[in-house]
Structure formats: C-alpha cells, structure tokens
C-alpha cells in the first residue's frame, strides 16, 4: 500500500506508521470486501485501502490522507466514527463487531461489521488506531434480518458476560425462530453456523482477557465458558494457531 505524501510528514502520522507492521499494511490492499484505515492520534487518516476510498466522496488515497472523518462523510456517519474513536482511546479497549450501515456516495448503502484497535508506541503512548470494516454483502439478507442478527450477537455476548454459554435452542428462542431458520439467518449474515458464532465470540472474549488483563489462564477459561483450562488451551490453539500463554506473551511484546 503506497503512502501518499500529503499529511504523512506530520509527527502524529510518523508515530502511527512506526507502530504498524508493513506486511499487515500490504495485506490490506489484497482484501476486496474489507475497508481498512489507520488514523493518528489527531484523528487524521494516515493509511487507507482502495475499498475505503470507494466509500468516500474522493477518487484516490491522495485525496483522503491527512483528512478527518468530517471531511469525507456525511455528518451522521462522521459523528459516529469520531465517537467510536474517542471510546477506543478513552477505554484503551478494542471495538469489536459493530454493525454499521455505511452509505456509498451516490450509491446504495451496505452493511459492515467494524472493529477498531488502539495502537501504542514502544513507550506505551497512544498513537492512533486501525479500523477494519467487513462488507457483509447483504444482498441475500434484508435489513431486518441483519439487525436481528446484530441483536442476537449482543445477547450472546451478554450471556457470556454472565457465565452462560447459550445452546442453539437458546439462540433460536432468543431470535424467535426455529433452529433451522436460525441456522440460515446466521450463515447468511455472519458466514458461520450458530455454534461457530458462539465459539468465535467465546474465543474473542478469551483473547480480550488475555491481552487486557493479568487474569490467570484458568479464570480466562472459565470466563470464556470452557469446562477447564486444558480444553480451553486445545480449542484456542486450534482456532488461533497458538496457545493462550503464547498469545498473551506475544501481545505484551507487540
């Protein structure tokens, strides 16, 4: 991903660029259905991919770099993006799986799942954030279905917070439909089965605890709904490619 010169020479932009891995940045240009951007501590775009540019009023990255959300999007969207950014900065916690209807200028709106992660320099100072928004390609799902699935996801996360792991029958009851209908809706929106969605959210919860706290691994396993630490370790390693302990160690070195 080339880096346009305008806005890139500012100290805030340089600090952010230093915190980003070049391979990760290059990979973002290979994704056709994912908007990617990196904003510095001043709220200005430092890096974007072409998918991101396509959702703005501009035609090239050069026209986007160095500008803020309010320069590129309608006020309602810009205010929401800036509110999300402020939350990430204030809490020092990622924003995960935020369902958004992003309108293409002059085109149809599209549903996206947005996640944002704070970035820090070697001294631990906040230097900005990275954001990815996955196109749900909702041509096969109507708005009501997508919104219902967003509520279902929130319900699952609430149950996990209370130490409950919902079954498929629980999820069907929450969604007010049969298990077969639930399976179709979840696959249509998230590209996963209901069981896979619950498991992914459990692993997401575990990953957050591993990177944001010093909670013992056994307690992380319990908080993520696993029977014991060995079963947690096996499942986490299978899905992420590394053990919980190595995942935690690497996040501290990053």
C-alpha positions as CSV (number, residue, x, y, z in Angstrom):
1,X,0.0,0.0,0.0
2,X,1.7,3.2,-1.1
3,X,1.6,6.1,1.3
4,X,0.6,9.4,-0.3
5,X,2.8,12.3,0.8
6,X,0.1,14.8,2.0
7,X,-0.3,14.5,5.7
8,X,2.3,11.8,6.1
9,X,5.1,14.1,7.3
10,X,3.3,15.2,10.5
11,X,4.8,13.9,13.8
12,X,1.4,12.2,14.6
13,X,1.4,10.3,11.3
14,X,5.0,9.2,11.7
15,X,4.4,7.9,15.2
16,X,1.4,5.8,13.9
17,X,3.4,4.5,10.9
18,X,6.2,3.3,13.2
19,X,3.7,1.2,15.1
20,X,2.3,-0.6,12.1
21,X,3.8,-3.8,10.6
22,X,4.5,-3.3,6.9
23,X,3.3,-6.8,6.0
24,X,-0.1,-6.2,7.7
25,X,-0.5,-2.9,5.8
26,X,0.4,-4.5,2.5
27,X,-2.1,-7.3,3.1
28,X,-5.0,-4.8,3.5
29,X,-4.8,-3.9,-0.2
30,X,-5.4,-7.6,-1.1
31,X,-8.8,-7.6,0.5
32,X,-11.7,-6.7,-1.8
33,X,-14.5,-6.8,0.8
34,X,-12.8,-5.0,3.7
35,X,-12.4,-1.3,4.4
36,X,-9.1,-0.6,6.1
37,X,-7.9,2.7,7.6
38,X,-5.3,3.9,10.2
39,X,-5.9,7.2,12.0
40,X,-3.3,9.0,14.0
41,X,-3.8,10.5,17.5
42,X,-5.1,13.7,15.9
43,X,-7.9,11.8,14.2
44,X,-6.5,12.1,10.7
45,X,-6.2,9.3,8.2
46,X,-2.7,8.1,7.6
47,X,-3.3,4.9,5.6
48,X,-6.4,3.6,3.7
49,X,-7.0,0.9,1.2
50,X,-8.9,1.3,-2.1
51,X,-12.1,-0.2,-0.7
52,X,-12.1,2.6,1.9
53,X,-11.6,5.3,-0.8
54,X,-14.6,3.8,-2.7
55,X,-16.8,4.6,0.3
56,X,-15.9,8.3,0.3
57,X,-16.5,11.2,-2.0
58,X,-12.9,11.0,-3.2
59,X,-11.3,9.1,-6.0
60,X,-7.8,8.4,-4.7
61,X,-5.9,7.8,-1.5
62,X,-4.0,11.1,-2.0
63,X,-7.3,12.9,-1.6
64,X,-8.0,11.1,1.7
65,X,-4.7,11.0,3.6
66,X,-4.4,13.8,6.2
67,X,-8.1,14.5,6.4
68,X,-10.6,13.6,9.1
69,X,-13.9,11.7,9.0
70,X,-15.9,15.0,9.0
71,X,-14.1,15.9,5.7
72,X,-15.1,12.7,4.0
73,X,-18.5,11.5,5.2
74,X,-22.0,12.8,5.9
75,X,-22.3,14.4,9.4
76,X,-24.2,11.4,10.9
77,X,-21.5,8.9,9.9
78,X,-18.6,11.2,10.8
79,X,-20.0,11.8,14.3
80,X,-20.4,8.1,14.9
81,X,-16.9,7.3,13.7
82,X,-15.4,10.0,15.9
83,X,-17.5,8.8,18.8
84,X,-16.2,5.3,18.3
85,X,-12.6,6.5,18.0
86,X,-13.0,8.5,21.3
87,X,-14.3,5.4,23.0
88,X,-11.4,3.3,21.9
89,X,-8.9,5.9,23.0
90,X,-10.6,6.5,26.4
91,X,-11.0,2.9,27.3
92,X,-7.9,1.5,25.6
93,X,-10.0,-1.4,24.5
94,X,-10.8,-2.6,21.0
95,X,-14.2,-2.0,19.5
96,X,-15.4,-5.4,18.0
97,X,-18.1,-6.4,15.6
98,X,-20.0,-3.0,15.5
99,X,-22.8,-3.4,12.9
100,X,-23.0,-0.4,10.6
101,X,-24.9,0.7,7.6
102,X,-22.3,2.6,5.5
103,X,-23.6,4.6,2.6
104,X,-21.7,4.8,-0.6
105,X,-21.8,8.3,-2.0
106,X,-24.2,8.2,-5.0
107,X,-24.9,4.5,-4.4
108,X,-26.7,2.0,-2.3
109,X,-25.9,1.6,1.4
110,X,-24.1,-1.6,2.6
111,X,-23.9,-3.4,5.9
112,X,-20.5,-3.7,7.5
113,X,-19.1,-5.2,10.7
114,X,-16.5,-2.8,12.1
115,X,-13.7,-3.4,14.5
116,X,-11.2,-0.8,15.8
117,X,-8.0,-1.4,17.7
118,X,-5.8,1.1,19.6
119,X,-2.1,1.4,18.8
120,X,0.7,2.5,21.1
121,X,4.4,3.3,20.6
122,X,7.2,1.5,22.5
123,X,6.7,3.8,25.5
124,X,3.0,2.8,25.7
125,X,1.7,6.2,24.5
126,X,-1.4,6.2,22.3
127,X,-0.5,7.0,18.7
128,X,-3.8,6.2,16.9
129,X,-5.9,3.2,15.8
130,X,-6.5,0.8,13.0
131,X,-10.0,0.0,11.7
132,X,-11.4,-2.8,9.5
133,X,-15.0,-2.9,8.3
134,X,-16.1,-6.2,6.7
135,X,-18.7,-6.0,3.9
136,X,-21.5,-8.4,4.9
137,X,-22.5,-8.5,1.2
138,X,-26.1,-8.4,2.4
139,X,-27.8,-8.8,-1.0
140,X,-29.2,-12.1,0.3
141,X,-30.3,-10.7,3.7
142,X,-32.7,-7.9,4.3
143,X,-32.1,-5.1,6.8
144,X,-34.5,-6.6,9.4
145,X,-32.6,-9.9,9.3
146,X,-29.2,-8.2,9.7
147,X,-30.4,-6.1,12.6
148,X,-32.0,-9.1,14.3
149,X,-28.7,-11.0,14.0
150,X,-26.8,-8.0,15.4
151,X,-29.2,-8.1,18.4
152,X,-28.6,-11.8,18.7
153,X,-24.8,-11.3,18.8
154,X,-25.2,-8.8,21.6
155,X,-27.4,-11.2,23.5
156,X,-24.8,-13.9,23.2
157,X,-22.1,-11.6,24.5
158,X,-24.3,-10.6,27.4
159,X,-24.8,-14.2,28.3
160,X,-21.1,-14.9,28.1
161,X,-20.5,-12.0,30.5
162,X,-22.9,-13.7,32.9
163,X,-21.0,-17.0,32.6
164,X,-23.6,-18.7,30.4
165,X,-22.9,-20.5,27.1
166,X,-26.1,-20.5,25.1
167,X,-27.2,-23.6,23.1
168,X,-28.6,-23.5,19.6
169,X,-32.1,-24.0,21.1
170,X,-31.4,-20.9,23.4
171,X,-30.4,-18.9,20.4
172,X,-33.4,-19.9,18.4
173,X,-35.7,-18.9,21.3
174,X,-33.9,-15.5,21.6
175,X,-34.3,-15.0,17.8
176,X,-37.9,-16.1,17.9
177,X,-37.5,-18.7,15.1
178,X,-36.8,-22.4,14.6
179,X,-33.2,-23.8,14.8
180,X,-33.3,-24.4,11.1
181,X,-34.3,-20.9,10.3
182,X,-31.8,-19.6,12.8
183,X,-29.0,-21.5,11.0
184,X,-30.0,-20.0,7.7
185,X,-30.1,-16.4,9.1
186,X,-26.8,-16.7,11.0
187,X,-25.0,-18.2,8.0
188,X,-26.4,-15.5,5.7
189,X,-25.2,-12.6,7.8
190,X,-22.0,-14.0,9.6
191,X,-21.0,-16.8,7.3
192,X,-20.9,-19.1,10.3
193,X,-23.2,-21.7,11.9
194,X,-24.8,-20.7,15.2
195,X,-22.4,-23.0,17.1
196,X,-19.4,-21.4,15.3
197,X,-20.7,-17.9,16.1
198,X,-20.9,-18.7,19.8
199,X,-17.4,-20.3,19.8
200,X,-15.9,-17.4,17.9
201,X,-17.4,-15.0,20.5
202,X,-16.0,-17.1,23.3
203,X,-12.6,-17.1,21.8
204,X,-12.9,-13.3,21.2
205,X,-13.7,-12.9,24.9
206,X,-10.8,-15.0,25.9
207,X,-8.4,-13.1,23.6
208,X,-9.6,-9.8,25.1
209,X,-9.0,-11.0,28.6
210,X,-5.6,-12.4,27.7
211,X,-4.4,-9.1,26.2
212,X,-6.1,-6.6,28.6
213,X,-5.6,-8.2,32.0
214,X,-3.4,-10.5,34.1
215,X,-6.3,-12.8,34.9
216,X,-4.9,-16.4,35.4
217,X,-5.5,-18.7,32.4
218,X,-7.8,-21.0,34.4
219,X,-10.0,-18.0,35.1
220,X,-9.9,-16.9,31.5
221,X,-11.1,-20.4,30.5
222,X,-14.0,-20.1,32.9
223,X,-14.9,-16.6,31.8
224,X,-15.0,-17.8,28.2
225,X,-17.3,-20.7,29.0
226,X,-14.8,-23.6,28.9
227,X,-15.0,-26.6,31.2
228,X,-11.4,-26.5,32.2
229,X,-8.0,-25.0,31.2
230,X,-6.8,-27.9,29.1
231,X,-10.0,-27.9,26.9
232,X,-9.6,-24.1,26.6
233,X,-6.0,-24.4,25.6
234,X,-6.7,-27.0,23.0
235,X,-9.6,-25.1,21.4
236,X,-7.8,-21.7,21.5
237,X,-4.7,-23.2,19.9
238,X,-6.8,-24.9,17.2
239,X,-8.6,-21.7,16.2
240,X,-5.8,-19.2,16.6
241,X,-2.6,-21.2,15.9
242,X,-1.1,-20.6,19.3
243,X,-1.6,-21.4,23.0
244,X,-3.3,-18.8,25.3
245,X,0.0,-18.3,27.1
246,X,2.0,-17.6,23.9
247,X,-0.8,-15.4,22.7
248,X,-0.6,-13.3,25.9
249,X,3.2,-13.2,25.8
250,X,3.2,-12.0,22.2
251,X,0.6,-9.3,22.8
252,X,2.8,-7.9,25.6
253,X,5.8,-7.8,23.3
254,X,3.9,-6.2,20.4
